[in-house]
Amino acid sequence: MAVDMVSKKNAREKTIARLYELLELQEKVKKQFGVDGYNVFVFGSYVTNYYVEGQSDIDIAIYTEDFDLYNKDIHVFGRIFC
């Protein structure tokens, strides 16, 4: 049972580390595109402890109705992160 506790603790620590990576992404997006006019959604296993590095993908969606932001390539910015 001690191994299970260590395993869960490691998975939790890795999940928290990925959340900090998302905060870094947020800062990069804000720096390049400002804070208004878009939403960034990250979903799937990356935000859980089911993510497997090297096997799982990272699901990111960027939504905007602002064509100026779209023309600034916000739609491909998520690819930089991945």
C-alpha positions in Angstrom: 0.0 0.0 0.0 2.9 2.4 0.6 3.9 2.1 -3.1 0.4 3.2 -4.1 0.7 6.3 -1.8 4.1 7.2 -3.4 2.7 6.6 -6.9 -0.3 8.8 -6.2 1.9 11.5 -4.7 4.2 11.5 -7.7 1.2 11.7 -10.1 -0.2 14.6 -8.1 3.2 16.4 -8.2 3.5 15.9 -12.0 -0.1 17.2 -12.4 0.7 20.3 -10.3 3.9 20.9 -12.4 1.8 20.8 -15.6 -0.6 23.3 -14.1 2.4 25.7 -13.5 3.3 25.2 -17.2 -0.2 26.3 -18.1 0.3 29.5 -16.0 3.5 30.1 -18.0 1.5 29.6 -21.2 -1.1 32.1 -19.9 1.6 34.7 -19.3 3.1 34.2 -22.8 -0.4 34.6 -24.4 -1.2 37.7 -22.4 2.2 39.2 -23.3 1.7 38.7 -27.0 -2.0 39.2 -27.4 -3.2 41.2 -24.3 -6.0 40.0 -22.0 -9.2 40.7 -24.0 -10.9 39.1 -26.9 -10.1 35.5 -26.6 -10.4 32.4 -24.4 -7.9 29.6 -24.1 -9.2 26.2 -23.1 -7.0 23.3 -22.0 -8.8 20.0 -21.5 -8.2 16.3 -21.6 -5.7 14.3 -19.7 -3.1 17.1 -19.5 -5.0 18.7 -16.7 -5.5 15.4 -14.8 -3.2 12.8 -13.3 -4.0 10.5 -16.3 -1.6 12.3 -18.6 1.3 10.1 -19.9 4.3 12.0 -21.0 5.4 11.0 -24.5 2.1 9.3 -25.2 -0.8 11.7 -24.4 -1.6 14.7 -26.4 -2.3 18.2 -25.1 -5.8 19.5 -26.0 -5.9 23.3 -26.4 -8.6 25.4 -28.1 -8.4 29.1 -28.6 -11.7 30.9 -29.2 -12.0 34.4 -30.6 -14.4 36.4 -32.6 -11.8 39.1 -33.1 -10.4 38.8 -36.7 -7.5 41.1 -35.8 -6.4 38.6 -33.2 -6.9 35.8 -35.6 -4.7 37.6 -38.2 -2.0 38.0 -35.5 -1.8 34.2 -35.6 -3.4 33.5 -32.2 -4.9 30.4 -33.8 -1.4 28.9 -34.2 0.0 30.1 -30.9 -1.0 27.0 -29.0 1.2 24.9 -31.3 4.2 26.7 -29.8 3.3 25.3 -26.4 2.9 21.8 -27.7 
